[in-house]
Amino acid sequence: QVQLVESGGGLVQPGGSLRLSCAASGNIFSINVMSWYRQAPGKQRELVAAISSGGITNYADSVKGRLTISRDNAKNTVYLQMNSLKPEDTAVYYCKCIYRYRDYWGQGTQVTVSS
C-alpha cells in the first residue's frame, strides 16, 4: 500500500556532499518511523539513521556529525543530508518506513564516493 521512491544519489568526491530524498505515497495518513539503510558490496544491510514522527533521531556511530536525517510529515518525505563523505560511505542507500506494523522499502539509490 505504501510506495517509496528515493532520489539524490550519485558520484561525489571524498569530502563532498549529497542530499537524498525519499517520498512515500499511497493511501496513507502518517508514518511513525522513517529510516535510511545502506548496503555496501559484500556487506550486510545496516541502519544509517532513523527518525520518528516526533522528530526523534538515531544514527549509526560511523555517520554521526556527518549525516543528518530529517522529515516533512506533511509530504511523508524523509531526507538524508550527507556531508564530509568518505569512500567508506559508498553503498546503495535504501529508504524504509513502518506503516500499520509493516515494513516498506524503496528500490535504493547508489552513492559512490571516489576520486
Biopython code that builds the backbone (N, CA, C, O; Angstrom):
import numpy as np
from Bio.PDB.StructureBuilder import StructureBuilder

atoms = [
    (1, "GLN", "N", (0.813, -1.200, 0.000)),
    (1, "GLN", "CA", (0.000, 0.000, 0.000)),
    (1, "GLN", "C", (0.856, 1.264, 0.000)),
    (1, "GLN", "O", (0.430, 2.308, -0.493)),
    (2, "VAL", "N", (2.056, 1.167, 0.550)),
    (2, "VAL", "CA", (2.980, 2.295, 0.592)),
    (2, "VAL", "C", (4.065, 2.096, -0.450)),
    (2, "VAL", "O", (4.660, 1.023, -0.553)),
    (3, "GLN", "N", (4.309, 3.131, -1.209)),
    (3, "GLN", "CA", (5.369, 3.122, -2.200)),
    (3, "GLN", "C", (6.413, 4.165, -1.831)),
    (3, "GLN", "O", (6.075, 5.297, -1.483)),
    (4, "LEU", "N", (7.679, 3.781, -1.908)),
    (4, "LEU", "CA", (8.773, 4.665, -1.559)),
    (4, "LEU", "C", (9.680, 4.858, -2.760)),
    (4, "LEU", "O", (10.050, 3.892, -3.428)),
    (5, "VAL", "N", (10.035, 6.093, -3.031)),
    (5, "VAL", "CA", (10.896, 6.416, -4.155)),
    (5, "VAL", "C", (12.050, 7.281, -3.668)),
    (5, "VAL", "O", (11.842, 8.384, -3.162)),
    (6, "GLU", "N", (13.273, 6.766, -3.825)),
    (6, "GLU", "CA", (14.464, 7.501, -3.424)),
    (6, "GLU", "C", (15.034, 8.280, -4.604)),
    (6, "GLU", "O", (14.835, 7.918, -5.764)),
    (7, "SER", "N", (15.741, 9.349, -4.286)),
    (7, "SER", "CA", (16.425, 10.129, -5.296)),
    (7, "SER", "C", (17.590, 10.869, -4.653)),
    (7, "SER", "O", (17.655, 10.999, -3.431)),
    (8, "GLY", "N", (18.501, 11.348, -5.477)),
    (8, "GLY", "CA", (19.596, 12.174, -4.989)),
    (8, "GLY", "C", (20.952, 11.510, -4.954)),
    (8, "GLY", "O", (21.951, 12.171, -4.669)),
    (9, "GLY", "N", (21.018, 10.222, -5.235)),
    (9, "GLY", "CA", (22.296, 9.541, -5.237)),
    (9, "GLY", "C", (23.149, 9.942, -6.423)),
    (9, "GLY", "O", (22.687, 10.618, -7.343)),
    (10, "GLY", "N", (24.406, 9.513, -6.386)),
    (10, "GLY", "CA", (25.309, 9.827, -7.472)),
    (10, "GLY", "C", (26.754, 9.652, -7.077)),
    (10, "GLY", "O", (27.066, 9.065, -6.041)),
    (11, "LEU", "N", (27.631, 10.169, -7.915)),
    (11, "LEU", "CA", (29.069, 10.105, -7.686)),
    (11, "LEU", "C", (29.551, 11.417, -7.092)),
    (11, "LEU", "O", (29.228, 12.494, -7.593)),
    (12, "VAL", "N", (30.320, 11.318, -6.028)),
    (12, "VAL", "CA", (30.833, 12.503, -5.362)),
    (12, "VAL", "C", (32.253, 12.231, -4.878)),
    (12, "VAL", "O", (32.587, 11.097, -4.536)),
    (13, "GLN", "N", (33.078, 13.256, -4.849)),
    (13, "GLN", "CA", (34.443, 13.117, -4.363)),
    (13, "GLN", "C", (34.478, 13.084, -2.840)),
    (13, "GLN", "O", (33.575, 13.608, -2.188)),
    (14, "PRO", "N", (35.512, 12.474, -2.271)),
    (14, "PRO", "CA", (35.649, 12.498, -0.816)),
    (14, "PRO", "C", (35.592, 13.924, -0.279)),
    (14, "PRO", "O", (36.204, 14.837, -0.835)),
    (15, "GLY", "N", (34.854, 14.097, 0.801)),
    (15, "GLY", "CA", (34.660, 15.411, 1.368)),
    (15, "GLY", "C", (33.464, 16.157, 0.809)),
    (15, "GLY", "O", (33.095, 17.215, 1.321)),
    (16, "GLY", "N", (32.862, 15.622, -0.227)),
    (16, "GLY", "CA", (31.720, 16.255, -0.854)),
    (16, "GLY", "C", (30.418, 15.975, -0.136)),
    (16, "GLY", "O", (30.393, 15.338, 0.917)),
    (17, "SER", "N", (29.335, 16.462, -0.725)),
    (17, "SER", "CA", (28.019, 16.349, -0.104)),
    (17, "SER", "C", (26.977, 15.865, -1.093)),
    (17, "SER", "O", (27.084, 16.093, -2.298)),
    (18, "LEU", "N", (25.976, 15.200, -0.566)),
    (18, "LEU", "CA", (24.798, 14.783, -1.313)),
    (18, "LEU", "C", (23.589, 14.895, -0.403)),
    (18, "LEU", "O", (23.709, 14.846, 0.821)),
    (19, "ARG", "N", (22.436, 15.044, -1.010)),
    (19, "ARG", "CA", (21.189, 15.068, -0.259)),
    (19, "ARG", "C", (20.230, 14.059, -0.870)),
    (19, "ARG", "O", (19.803, 14.207, -2.015)),
    (20, "LEU", "N", (19.901, 13.043, -0.105)),
    (20, "LEU", "CA", (18.978, 12.019, -0.550)),
    (20, "LEU", "C", (17.561, 12.360, -0.107)),
    (20, "LEU", "O", (17.349, 12.939, 0.958)),
    (21, "SER", "N", (16.607, 11.993, -0.935)),
    (21, "SER", "CA", (15.204, 12.194, -0.617)),
    (21, "SER", "C", (14.453, 10.892, -0.806)),
    (21, "SER", "O", (14.810, 10.073, -1.653)),
    (22, "CYS", "N", (13.420, 10.708, -0.016)),
    (22, "CYS", "CA", (12.561, 9.540, -0.138)),
    (22, "CYS", "C", (11.129, 9.978, 0.097)),
    (22, "CYS", "O", (10.783, 10.452, 1.179)),
    (23, "ALA", "N", (10.307, 9.819, -0.913)),
    (23, "ALA", "CA", (8.910, 10.219, -0.833)),
    (23, "ALA", "C", (8.015, 8.993, -0.745)),
    (23, "ALA", "O", (8.128, 8.066, -1.548)),
    (24, "ALA", "N", (7.134, 8.999, 0.228)),
    (24, "ALA", "CA", (6.168, 7.919, 0.401)),
    (24, "ALA", "C", (4.830, 8.328, -0.193)),
    (24, "ALA", "O", (4.378, 9.459, -0.017)),
    (25, "SER", "N", (4.209, 7.407, -0.887)),
    (25, "SER", "CA", (2.918, 7.679, -1.485)),
    (25, "SER", "C", (1.981, 6.497, -1.270)),
    (25, "SER", "O", (2.409, 5.400, -0.912)),
    (26, "GLY", "N", (0.703, 6.745, -1.495)),
    (26, "GLY", "CA", (-0.307, 5.730, -1.295)),
    (26, "GLY", "C", (-1.421, 6.267, -0.424)),
    (26, "GLY", "O", (-1.449, 7.450, -0.085)),
    (27, "ASN", "N", (-2.332, 5.392, -0.068)),
    (27, "ASN", "CA", (-3.457, 5.789, 0.779)),
    (27, "ASN", "C", (-3.021, 5.750, 2.239)),
    (27, "ASN", "O", (-3.369, 4.837, 2.988)),
    (28, "ILE", "N", (-2.257, 6.755, 2.620)),
    (28, "ILE", "CA", (-1.696, 6.821, 3.954)),
    (28, "ILE", "C", (-1.983, 8.178, 4.578)),
    (28, "ILE", "O", (-2.199, 9.171, 3.884)),
    (29, "PHE", "N", (-1.978, 8.192, 5.906)),
    (29, "PHE", "CA", (-2.173, 9.434, 6.647)),
    (29, "PHE", "C", (-0.912, 9.871, 7.375)),
    (29, "PHE", "O", (-0.566, 11.052, 7.384)),
    (30, "SER", "N", (-0.235, 8.919, 7.978)),
    (30, "SER", "CA", (1.000, 9.228, 8.673)),
    (30, "SER", "C", (1.826, 7.957, 8.820)),
    (30, "SER", "O", (1.295, 6.847, 8.837)),
    (31, "ILE", "N", (3.130, 8.146, 8.926)),
    (31, "ILE", "CA", (4.067, 7.048, 9.113)),
    (31, "ILE", "C", (4.862, 7.318, 10.375)),
    (31, "ILE", "O", (5.428, 8.397, 10.545)),
    (32, "ASN", "N", (4.901, 6.342, 11.253)),
    (32, "ASN", "CA", (5.559, 6.532, 12.535)),
    (32, "ASN", "C", (7.070, 6.734, 12.395)),
    (32, "ASN", "O", (7.613, 7.745, 12.839)),
    (33, "VAL", "N", (7.736, 5.768, 11.778)),
    (33, "VAL", "CA", (9.191, 5.802, 11.679)),
    (33, "VAL", "C", (9.624, 5.722, 10.223)),
    (33, "VAL", "O", (9.137, 4.886, 9.462)),
    (34, "MET", "N", (10.538, 6.595, 9.850)),
    (34, "MET", "CA", (11.169, 6.535, 8.548)),
    (34, "MET", "C", (12.675, 6.453, 8.770)),
    (34, "MET", "O", (13.207, 7.051, 9.704)),
    (35, "SER", "N", (13.342, 5.722, 7.920)),
    (35, "SER", "CA", (14.756, 5.475, 8.149)),
    (35, "SER", "C", (15.507, 5.273, 6.842)),
    (35, "SER", "O", (14.920, 5.047, 5.783)),
    (36, "TRP", "N", (16.829, 5.362, 6.958)),
    (36, "TRP", "CA", (17.733, 5.081, 5.858)),
    (36, "TRP", "C", (18.643, 3.923, 6.229)),
    (36, "TRP", "O", (19.209, 3.885, 7.321)),
    (37, "TYR", "N", (18.774, 2.990, 5.318)),
    (37, "TYR", "CA", (19.712, 1.886, 5.433)),
    (37, "TYR", "C", (20.683, 1.959, 4.269)),
    (37, "TYR", "O", (20.429, 2.641, 3.277)),
    (38, "ARG", "N", (21.791, 1.255, 4.396)),
    (38, "ARG", "CA", (22.712, 1.162, 3.275)),
    (38, "ARG", "C", (23.331, -0.227, 3.228)),
    (38, "ARG", "O", (23.440, -0.918, 4.240)),
    (39, "GLN", "N", (23.727, -0.608, 2.041)),
    (39, "GLN", "CA", (24.359, -1.899, 1.846)),
    (39, "GLN", "C", (25.510, -1.755, 0.859)),
    (39, "GLN", "O", (25.306, -1.432, -0.311)),
    (40, "ALA", "N", (26.708, -1.998, 1.345)),
    (40, "ALA", "CA", (27.902, -1.962, 0.517)),
    (40, "ALA", "C", (28.170, -3.357, -0.033)),
    (40, "ALA", "O", (27.696, -4.341, 0.533)),
    (41, "PRO", "N", (28.922, -3.458, -1.125)),
    (41, "PRO", "CA", (29.226, -4.771, -1.701)),
    (41, "PRO", "C", (29.868, -5.705, -0.680)),
    (41, "PRO", "O", (30.831, -5.338, -0.008)),
    (42, "GLY", "N", (29.329, -6.907, -0.573)),
    (42, "GLY", "CA", (29.873, -7.896, 0.338)),
    (42, "GLY", "C", (29.531, -7.691, 1.801)),
    (42, "GLY", "O", (30.021, -8.426, 2.659)),
    (43, "LYS", "N", (28.700, -6.708, 2.098)),
    (43, "LYS", "CA", (28.338, -6.430, 3.477)),
    (43, "LYS", "C", (26.832, -6.542, 3.678)),
    (43, "LYS", "O", (26.053, -6.477, 2.727)),
    (44, "GLN", "N", (26.443, -6.711, 4.934)),
    (44, "GLN", "CA", (25.032, -6.753, 5.266)),
    (44, "GLN", "C", (24.441, -5.356, 5.271)),
    (44, "GLN", "O", (25.146, -4.365, 5.465)),
    (45, "ARG", "N", (23.151, -5.294, 5.056)),
    (45, "ARG", "CA", (22.467, -4.021, 5.116)),
    (45, "ARG", "C", (22.459, -3.506, 6.557)),
    (45, "ARG", "O", (22.182, -4.256, 7.492)),
    (46, "GLU", "N", (22.763, -2.236, 6.718)),
    (46, "GLU", "CA", (22.853, -1.658, 8.044)),
    (46, "GLU", "C", (22.025, -0.388, 8.149)),
    (46, "GLU", "O", (21.819, 0.330, 7.170)),
    (47, "LEU", "N", (21.563, -0.134, 9.351)),
    (47, "LEU", "CA", (20.813, 1.085, 9.624)),
    (47, "LEU", "C", (21.763, 2.272, 9.664)),
    (47, "LEU", "O", (22.782, 2.238, 10.354)),
    (48, "VAL", "N", (21.428, 3.310, 8.932)),
    (48, "VAL", "CA", (22.216, 4.533, 8.913)),
    (48, "VAL", "C", (21.616, 5.570, 9.848)),
    (48, "VAL", "O", (22.315, 6.135, 10.689)),
    (49, "ALA", "N", (20.325, 5.817, 9.703)),
    (49, "ALA", "CA", (19.655, 6.819, 10.513)),
    (49, "ALA", "C", (18.162, 6.557, 10.502)),
    (49, "ALA", "O", (17.626, 5.991, 9.550)),
    (50, "ALA", "N", (17.498, 6.971, 11.566)),
    (50, "ALA", "CA", (16.052, 6.822, 11.675)),
    (50, "ALA", "C", (15.471, 8.051, 12.340)),
    (50, "ALA", "O", (16.143, 8.738, 13.109)),
    (51, "ILE", "N", (14.216, 8.318, 12.035)),
    (51, "ILE", "CA", (13.541, 9.460, 12.632)),
    (51, "ILE", "C", (12.078, 9.125, 12.862)),
    (51, "ILE", "O", (11.414, 8.562, 11.991)),
    (52, "SER", "N", (11.586, 9.470, 14.030)),
    (52, "SER", "CA", (10.193, 9.234, 14.369)),
    (52, "SER", "C", (9.336, 10.395, 13.880)),
    (52, "SER", "O", (9.848, 11.421, 13.430)),
    (53, "SER", "N", (8.026, 10.213, 13.977)),
    (53, "SER", "CA", (7.119, 11.281, 13.574)),
    (53, "SER", "C", (7.285, 12.522, 14.436)),
    (53, "SER", "O", (6.974, 13.630, 14.000)),
    (54, "GLY", "N", (7.775, 12.341, 15.662)),
    (54, "GLY", "CA", (8.014, 13.450, 16.560)),
    (54, "GLY", "C", (9.376, 14.091, 16.412)),
    (54, "GLY", "O", (9.687, 15.050, 17.119)),
    (55, "GLY", "N", (10.197, 13.579, 15.503)),
    (55, "GLY", "CA", (11.495, 14.176, 15.247)),
    (55, "GLY", "C", (12.647, 13.592, 16.033)),
    (55, "GLY", "O", (13.754, 14.127, 15.985)),
    (56, "ILE", "N", (12.419, 12.507, 16.758)),
    (56, "ILE", "CA", (13.500, 11.853, 17.486)),
    (56, "ILE", "C", (14.361, 11.082, 16.493)),
    (56, "ILE", "O", (13.846, 10.318, 15.677)),
    (57, "THR", "N", (15.675, 11.284, 16.567)),
    (57, "THR", "CA", (16.585, 10.681, 15.597)),
    (57, "THR", "C", (17.527, 9.683, 16.236)),
    (57, "THR", "O", (17.787, 9.719, 17.439)),
    (58, "ASN", "N", (18.030, 8.793, 15.401)),
    (58, "ASN", "CA", (19.012, 7.800, 15.806)),
    (58, "ASN", "C", (19.980, 7.603, 14.648)),
    (58, "ASN", "O", (19.564, 7.495, 13.495)),
    (59, "TYR", "N", (21.286, 7.556, 14.959)),
    (59, "TYR", "CA", (22.304, 7.442, 13.927)),
    (59, "TYR", "C", (23.281, 6.323, 14.234)),
    (59, "TYR", "O", (23.549, 6.007, 15.393)),
    (60, "ALA", "N", (23.803, 5.736, 13.179)),
    (60, "ALA", "CA", (24.936, 4.845, 13.335)),
    (60, "ALA", "C", (26.149, 5.665, 13.763)),
    (60, "ALA", "O", (26.315, 6.807, 13.335)),
    (61, "ASP", "N", (26.991, 5.082, 14.605)),
    (61, "ASP", "CA", (28.156, 5.814, 15.097)),
    (61, "ASP", "C", (29.061, 6.301, 13.966)),
    (61, "ASP", "O", (29.688, 7.354, 14.082)),
    (62, "SER", "N", (29.128, 5.555, 12.898)),
    (62, "SER", "CA", (30.025, 5.884, 11.805)),
    (62, "SER", "C", (29.622, 7.134, 11.025)),
    (62, "SER", "O", (30.433, 7.680, 10.277)),
    (63, "VAL", "N", (28.395, 7.587, 11.188)),
    (63, "VAL", "CA", (27.922, 8.733, 10.412)),
    (63, "VAL", "C", (27.552, 9.932, 11.269)),
    (63, "VAL", "O", (27.180, 10.976, 10.733)),
    (64, "LYS", "N", (27.645, 9.810, 12.569)),
    (64, "LYS", "CA", (27.293, 10.918, 13.451)),
    (64, "LYS", "C", (28.152, 12.141, 13.159)),
    (64, "LYS", "O", (29.371, 12.044, 13.025)),
    (65, "GLY", "N", (27.503, 13.277, 13.065)),
    (65, "GLY", "CA", (28.200, 14.518, 12.784)),
    (65, "GLY", "C", (28.387, 14.804, 11.312)),
    (65, "GLY", "O", (28.745, 15.924, 10.949)),
    (66, "ARG", "N", (28.158, 13.826, 10.453)),
    (66, "ARG", "CA", (28.327, 13.996, 9.012)),
    (66, "ARG", "C", (27.020, 13.880, 8.249)),
    (66, "ARG", "O", (26.807, 14.584, 7.261)),
    (67, "LEU", "N", (26.153, 13.001, 8.700)),
    (67, "LEU", "CA", (24.867, 12.783, 8.052)),
    (67, "LEU", "C", (23.738, 13.234, 8.971)),
    (67, "LEU", "O", (23.796, 13.040, 10.186)),
    (68, "THR", "N", (22.722, 13.831, 8.383)),
    (68, "THR", "CA", (21.595, 14.334, 9.141)),
    (68, "THR", "C", (20.288, 13.890, 8.494)),
    (68, "THR", "O", (20.064, 14.121, 7.306)),
    (69, "ILE", "N", (19.437, 13.259, 9.274)),
    (69, "ILE", "CA", (18.139, 12.832, 8.784)),
    (69, "ILE", "C", (17.081, 13.845, 9.206)),
    (69, "ILE", "O", (17.132, 14.390, 10.309)),
    (70, "SER", "N", (16.137, 14.087, 8.328)),
    (70, "SER", "CA", (15.034, 14.987, 8.625)),
    (70, "SER", "C", (13.803, 14.512, 7.863)),
    (70, "SER", "O", (13.899, 13.650, 6.989)),
    (71, "ARG", "N", (12.652, 15.075, 8.197)),
    (71, "ARG", "CA", (11.432, 14.658, 7.513)),
    (71, "ARG", "C", (10.445, 15.803, 7.407)),
    (71, "ARG", "O", (10.458, 16.746, 8.198)),
    (72, "ASP", "N", (9.602, 15.689, 6.418)),
    (72, "ASP", "CA", (8.493, 16.597, 6.219)),
    (72, "ASP", "C", (7.233, 15.753, 6.359)),
    (72, "ASP", "O", (6.856, 15.034, 5.433)),
    (73, "ASN", "N", (6.592, 15.839, 7.500)),
    (73, "ASN", "CA", (5.444, 14.985, 7.776)),
    (73, "ASN", "C", (4.274, 15.244, 6.823)),
    (73, "ASN", "O", (3.543, 14.321, 6.467)),
    (74, "ALA", "N", (4.104, 16.486, 6.420)),
    (74, "ALA", "CA", (3.010, 16.817, 5.517)),
    (74, "ALA", "C", (3.168, 16.122, 4.173)),
    (74, "ALA", "O", (2.179, 15.801, 3.514)),
    (75, "LYS", "N", (4.401, 15.892, 3.772)),
    (75, "LYS", "CA", (4.684, 15.256, 2.489)),
    (75, "LYS", "C", (5.063, 13.787, 2.624)),
    (75, "LYS", "O", (5.281, 13.104, 1.623)),
    (76, "ASN", "N", (5.141, 13.300, 3.861)),
    (76, "ASN", "CA", (5.627, 11.941, 4.104)),
    (76, "ASN", "C", (6.942, 11.690, 3.366)),
    (76, "ASN", "O", (7.117, 10.683, 2.681)),
    (77, "THR", "N", (7.840, 12.629, 3.531)),
    (77, "THR", "CA", (9.132, 12.575, 2.867)),
    (77, "THR", "C", (10.249, 12.642, 3.897)),
    (77, "THR", "O", (10.188, 13.421, 4.849)),
    (78, "VAL", "N", (11.256, 11.826, 3.698)),
    (78, "VAL", "CA", (12.414, 11.823, 4.574)),
    (78, "VAL", "C", (13.649, 12.178, 3.760)),
    (78, "VAL", "O", (13.756, 11.821, 2.587)),
    (79, "TYR", "N", (14.582, 12.885, 4.395)),
    (79, "TYR", "CA", (15.790, 13.339, 3.731)),
    (79, "TYR", "C", (17.016, 12.854, 4.487)),
    (79, "TYR", "O", (16.968, 12.585, 5.687)),
    (80, "LEU", "N", (18.098, 12.753, 3.762)),
    (80, "LEU", "CA", (19.379, 12.444, 4.378)),
    (80, "LEU", "C", (20.420, 13.381, 3.786)),
    (80, "LEU", "O", (20.851, 13.211, 2.646)),
    (81, "GLN", "N", (20.817, 14.372, 4.575)),
    (81, "GLN", "CA", (21.874, 15.287, 4.165)),
    (81, "GLN", "C", (23.205, 14.647, 4.502)),
    (81, "GLN", "O", (23.473, 14.330, 5.661)),
    (82, "MET", "N", (24.035, 14.458, 3.497)),
    (82, "MET", "CA", (25.292, 13.749, 3.648)),
    (82, "MET", "C", (26.448, 14.709, 3.374)),
    (82, "MET", "O", (26.625, 15.173, 2.248)),
    (83, "ASN", "N", (27.224, 15.000, 4.402)),
    (83, "ASN", "CA", (28.369, 15.894, 4.297)),
    (83, "ASN", "C", (29.649, 15.156, 4.656)),
    (83, "ASN", "O", (29.622, 14.100, 5.289)),
    (84, "SER", "N", (30.769, 15.731, 4.240)),
    (84, "SER", "CA", (32.081, 15.151, 4.532)),
    (84, "SER", "C", (32.121, 13.670, 4.195)),
    (84, "SER", "O", (32.555, 12.846, 5.000)),
    (85, "LEU", "N", (31.670, 13.351, 3.017)),
    (85, "LEU", "CA", (31.552, 11.957, 2.618)),
    (85, "LEU", "C", (32.913, 11.287, 2.469)),
    (85, "LEU", "O", (33.893, 11.902, 2.051)),
    (86, "LYS", "N", (32.938, 10.022, 2.823)),
    (86, "LYS", "CA", (34.133, 9.206, 2.764)),
    (86, "LYS", "C", (33.921, 8.040, 1.807)),
    (86, "LYS", "O", (32.779, 7.657, 1.552)),
    (87, "PRO", "N", (34.996, 7.472, 1.273)),
    (87, "PRO", "CA", (34.842, 6.299, 0.414)),
    (87, "PRO", "C", (34.078, 5.167, 1.099)),
    (87, "PRO", "O", (33.379, 4.400, 0.436)),
    (88, "GLU", "N", (34.205, 5.061, 2.407)),
    (88, "GLU", "CA", (33.503, 4.033, 3.157)),
    (88, "GLU", "C", (31.988, 4.217, 3.146)),
    (88, "GLU", "O", (31.252, 3.299, 3.510)),
    (89, "ASP", "N", (31.518, 5.385, 2.735)),
    (89, "ASP", "CA", (30.083, 5.631, 2.645)),
    (89, "ASP", "C", (29.482, 5.077, 1.358)),
    (89, "ASP", "O", (28.262, 5.077, 1.192)),
    (90, "THR", "N", (30.319, 4.613, 0.461)),
    (90, "THR", "CA", (29.839, 4.063, -0.803)),
    (90, "THR", "C", (28.940, 2.860, -0.555)),
    (90, "THR", "O", (29.342, 1.896, 0.096)),
    (91, "ALA", "N", (27.726, 2.925, -1.077)),
    (91, "ALA", "CA", (26.745, 1.865, -0.870)),
    (91, "ALA", "C", (25.475, 2.208, -1.619)),
    (91, "ALA", "O", (25.320, 3.312, -2.139)),
    (92, "VAL", "N", (24.577, 1.253, -1.666)),
    (92, "VAL", "CA", (23.221, 1.523, -2.102)),
    (92, "VAL", "C", (22.424, 1.918, -0.868)),
    (92, "VAL", "O", (22.397, 1.187, 0.122)),
    (93, "TYR", "N", (21.786, 3.058, -0.929)),
    (93, "TYR", "CA", (21.023, 3.566, 0.197)),
    (93, "TYR", "C", (19.541, 3.305, -0.019)),
    (93, "TYR", "O", (18.987, 3.619, -1.073)),
    (94, "TYR", "N", (18.909, 2.724, 0.996)),
    (94, "TYR", "CA", (17.507, 2.346, 0.921)),
    (94, "TYR", "C", (16.688, 3.116, 1.950)),
    (94, "TYR", "O", (17.106, 3.298, 3.094)),
    (95, "CYS", "N", (15.543, 3.552, 1.529)),
    (95, "CYS", "CA", (14.582, 4.174, 2.418)),
    (95, "CYS", "C", (13.632, 3.108, 2.943)),
    (95, "CYS", "O", (13.228, 2.212, 2.202)),
    (96, "LYS", "N", (13.278, 3.201, 4.206)),
    (96, "LYS", "CA", (12.331, 2.266, 4.804)),
    (96, "LYS", "C", (11.354, 3.010, 5.704)),
    (96, "LYS", "O", (11.723, 3.959, 6.395)),
    (97, "CYS", "N", (10.116, 2.567, 5.682)),
    (97, "CYS", "CA", (9.137, 3.110, 6.615)),
    (97, "CYS", "C", (8.350, 1.986, 7.253)),
    (97, "CYS", "O", (8.274, 0.878, 6.722)),
    (98, "ILE", "N", (7.769, 2.287, 8.393)),
    (98, "ILE", "CA", (6.882, 1.353, 9.082)),
    (98, "ILE", "C", (5.495, 1.972, 9.088)),
    (98, "ILE", "O", (5.290, 3.071, 9.602)),
    (99, "TYR", "N", (4.559, 1.256, 8.516)),
    (99, "TYR", "CA", (3.196, 1.728, 8.430)),
    (99, "TYR", "C", (2.244, 0.577, 8.717)),
    (99, "TYR", "O", (2.274, -0.452, 8.042)),
    (100, "ARG", "N", (1.413, 0.757, 9.708)),
    (100, "ARG", "CA", (0.465, -0.269, 10.138)),
    (100, "ARG", "C", (1.176, -1.591, 10.425)),
    (100, "ARG", "O", (0.743, -2.660, 9.996)),
    (101, "TYR", "N", (2.275, -1.483, 11.160)),
    (101, "TYR", "CA", (3.057, -2.621, 11.623)),
    (101, "TYR", "C", (3.724, -3.411, 10.499)),
    (101, "TYR", "O", (4.116, -4.560, 10.703)),
    (102, "ARG", "N", (3.856, -2.820, 9.334)),
    (102, "ARG", "CA", (4.525, -3.475, 8.221)),
    (102, "ARG", "C", (5.683, -2.620, 7.715)),
    (102, "ARG", "O", (5.639, -1.392, 7.780)),
    (103, "ASP", "N", (6.702, -3.279, 7.218)),
    (103, "ASP", "CA", (7.869, -2.611, 6.658)),
    (103, "ASP", "C", (7.710, -2.426, 5.154)),
    (103, "ASP", "O", (7.247, -3.322, 4.448)),
    (104, "TYR", "N", (8.102, -1.253, 4.681)),
    (104, "TYR", "CA", (8.096, -0.955, 3.258)),
    (104, "TYR", "C", (9.456, -0.409, 2.867)),
    (104, "TYR", "O", (10.040, 0.400, 3.589)),
    (105, "TRP", "N", (9.963, -0.856, 1.714)),
    (105, "TRP", "CA", (11.293, -0.489, 1.251)),
    (105, "TRP", "C", (11.249, 0.178, -0.109)),
    (105, "TRP", "O", (10.418, -0.149, -0.956)),
    (106, "GLY", "N", (12.159, 1.119, -0.301)),
    (106, "GLY", "CA", (12.342, 1.701, -1.611)),
    (106, "GLY", "C", (13.266, 0.837, -2.453)),
    (106, "GLY", "O", (13.773, -0.181, -1.984)),
    (107, "GLN", "N", (13.483, 1.245, -3.697)),
    (107, "GLN", "CA", (14.316, 0.478, -4.612)),
    (107, "GLN", "C", (15.806, 0.708, -4.384)),
    (107, "GLN", "O", (16.630, -0.098, -4.817)),
    (108, "GLY", "N", (16.152, 1.782, -3.721)),
    (108, "GLY", "CA", (17.539, 2.084, -3.439)),
    (108, "GLY", "C", (18.129, 3.084, -4.418)),
    (108, "GLY", "O", (17.700, 3.171, -5.568)),
    (109, "THR", "N", (19.109, 3.831, -3.956)),
    (109, "THR", "CA", (19.830, 4.768, -4.794)),
    (109, "THR", "C", (21.322, 4.640, -4.504)),
    (109, "THR", "O", (21.737, 4.580, -3.346)),
    (110, "GLN", "N", (22.114, 4.599, -5.557)),
    (110, "GLN", "CA", (23.549, 4.368, -5.423)),
    (110, "GLN", "C", (24.276, 5.646, -5.035)),
    (110, "GLN", "O", (24.082, 6.696, -5.646)),
    (111, "VAL", "N", (25.109, 5.543, -4.016)),
    (111, "VAL", "CA", (26.009, 6.619, -3.618)),
    (111, "VAL", "C", (27.431, 6.110, -3.747)),
    (111, "VAL", "O", (27.800, 5.118, -3.117)),
    (112, "THR", "N", (28.226, 6.779, -4.555)),
    (112, "THR", "CA", (29.617, 6.395, -4.755)),
    (112, "THR", "C", (30.517, 7.565, -4.393)),
    (112, "THR", "O", (30.390, 8.653, -4.954)),
    (113, "VAL", "N", (31.419, 7.338, -3.461)),
    (113, "VAL", "CA", (32.364, 8.362, -3.019)),
    (113, "VAL", "C", (33.746, 7.939, -3.484)),
    (113, "VAL", "O", (34.320, 6.984, -2.960)),
    (114, "SER", "N", (34.276, 8.647, -4.463)),
    (114, "SER", "CA", (35.540, 8.259, -5.059)),
    (114, "SER", "C", (36.179, 9.443, -5.760)),
    (114, "SER", "O", (35.493, 10.349, -6.233)),
    (115, "SER", "N", (37.517, 9.421, -5.819)),
    (115, "SER", "CA", (38.252, 10.432, -6.560)),
    (115, "SER", "C", (38.318, 10.090, -8.034)),
    (115, "SER", "O", (38.904, 10.839, -8.816)),
]
sb = StructureBuilder()
sb.init_structure("model")
sb.init_model(0)
sb.init_chain("A")
sb.init_seg("    ")
for serial, (resi, resn, name, xyz) in enumerate(atoms, 1):
    if name == "N":
        sb.init_residue(resn, " ", resi, " ")
    sb.init_atom(name, np.array(xyz, "f"), 0.0, 1.0, " ", f" {name:<3s}", serial, name[0])
structure = sb.get_structure()
